[in-house]
Amino acid sequence: MRIGRTLPPAAAPITFKDIFSGLKGICNGQTEIKRFESELTRHFKVSHSFLVSSGKAALTIILKSLHEQHPERNEVIIPAFTCYSVPSAILKAGLEIRLCDINPDTLDFDFDQLENEISRPCVLAVIPTHLFGMPADIGRIRNITTAKKVWIVEDAAQAMGGESNHQKLGTLGDVGFFSLGRGKALSTVEGGIILTNNPGLADRIARQMADLPEYSRLETLKLLIYAVILNIFMRPAWFWFPKALPFLKLGETLFEPDFSIQKLCAFQAGLSRGWEKRLKQITLDRQKAVRNWADLMSRCPSEKMQNIHLACQAKLRFPLKVTDAAALAGILAVSEQNGLGLMRAYPDSVNHIPQIRDRFRNMTFPKASAIAGQVLTLPVHHFMKAADIRKIKQILTPFFQKENKCLP
Ligand SMILES: Cc1ncc(COP(=O)(O)O)c(C=O)c1O
């Protein structure tokens, strides 16, 4: 067990000032929730926003609302390499998961395969995903879906604050959602946001929302305690402690199809106070870190370690493709010993998740399966100091040197 400065792989700040705002939020009740909703609709220039207890809750509500409108269609297309919460939300909504392989250079869909998949008559929706905050090509999906009347549900869980061609991510699909979980761009401990400009869909979502339970007092108290814990233990000085507790399962990717769906509570809405200013600063900090890693990668081109996406977006983590399995294992081991927050992404493609793999018998998604074993992510959050960056460069240096004698 390592004791000492340890960087979390991703972290969103929750300060004591935010927690104090959360407590004021409890006193304000519904007014606080309405305030957050109206700030979101104004900021993202959409007509409707809804607040729920998680990103997967948001996706489930969206899919249920779409299915209500088109009960004859029940398939949802997702990238075969994505967060395991996405297939769990599709199952929770009572729908079928349809996988599409990915382009390993962008982690976006393999568009040739997507065109075939979208032609299926049962397809209700397609979920382009801005993985690590890297913009998926929604314009290209729009071109394919227009004639087919398939809904575009934009998974912007990891992309709040990001833009593509000066348009805000989360507003490019027919409906979009963000996650407010820990480790996202903005966090209210847990939470999800739905955005749409479609009035018919908004009506259906509003009806679903009306039936959702509220957080109980005890649950709100748990959120408050968790916010304090996050405030203390996400700091590099203390992160070694929760990381050493195996029952917290930090860093593990879990498939959990059974989750609760609730309305976001006033405490969480209160935590969000001042979010526009904070998100702007967080995004700028991340862009700076991304530029730093992208610069390192471009100065030391390596066959075995490649940049996945060239654009300097405000990524949530900086993904690299490491094609040499021994090098990847070596880098991760050194990072672990030194508490530097380098991490793999999801351990396998969605078709290999043990609980659902029988659904994909006889189907393969070779590019998604291969990339799952190759992605290494570097932290980009505000807790990183110049000394951490130097140490991470030192870890990566021997791997560059071995190959082309280039020193970062
Ligand atoms: C791409 C993606 N989609 C959906 C989700 C689900 O969000 P939440 O954890 O808030 O349920 C996540 C969460 O990490 C995610 O990364």
The ligand as an SDF file (V2000), in Angstrom:
LIG
                    3D

 16 16  0  0  0  0  0  0  0  0999 V2000
  -19.5810    8.0600  -21.4130 C   0  0  0  0  0  0  0  0  0  0  0  0
  -20.4440    7.9510  -20.1960 C   0  0  0  0  0  0  0  0  0  0  0  0
  -21.7760    7.8320  -20.3490 N   0  0  0  0  0  0  0  0  0  0  0  0
  -22.5950    7.7400  -19.2860 C   0  0  0  0  0  0  0  0  0  0  0  0
  -22.1090    7.7680  -17.9920 C   0  0  0  0  0  0  0  0  0  0  0  0
  -23.0290    7.6310  -16.8200 C   0  0  0  0  0  0  0  0  0  0  0  0
  -22.9550    8.6970  -15.9290 O   0  0  0  0  0  0  0  0  0  0  0  0
  -23.1830    8.4810  -14.3520 P   0  0  0  0  0  0  0  0  0  0  0  0
  -21.9460    7.8700  -13.7750 O   0  0  0  0  0  0  0  0  0  0  0  0
  -23.4380    9.8440  -13.8290 O   0  0  0  0  0  0  0  0  0  0  0  0
  -24.3580    7.5860  -14.2280 O   0  0  0  0  0  0  0  0  0  0  0  0
  -20.7390    7.9110  -17.7880 C   0  0  0  0  0  0  0  0  0  0  0  0
  -20.1700    7.9340  -16.4350 C   0  0  0  0  0  0  0  0  0  0  0  0
  -19.0100    7.8230  -16.1840 O   0  0  0  0  0  0  0  0  0  0  0  0
  -19.8750    7.9940  -18.9170 C   0  0  0  0  0  0  0  0  0  0  0  0
  -18.5600    8.1200  -18.7670 O   0  0  0  0  0  0  0  0  0  0  0  0
  1  2  1  0
  2  3  1  0
  2 15  2  0
  3  4  2  0
  4  5  1  0
  5  6  1  0
  5 12  2  0
  6  7  1  0
  7  8  1  0
  8  9  2  0
  8 10  1  0
  8 11  1  0
 12 13  1  0
 12 15  1  0
 13 14  2  0
 15 16  1  0
M  END
$$$$
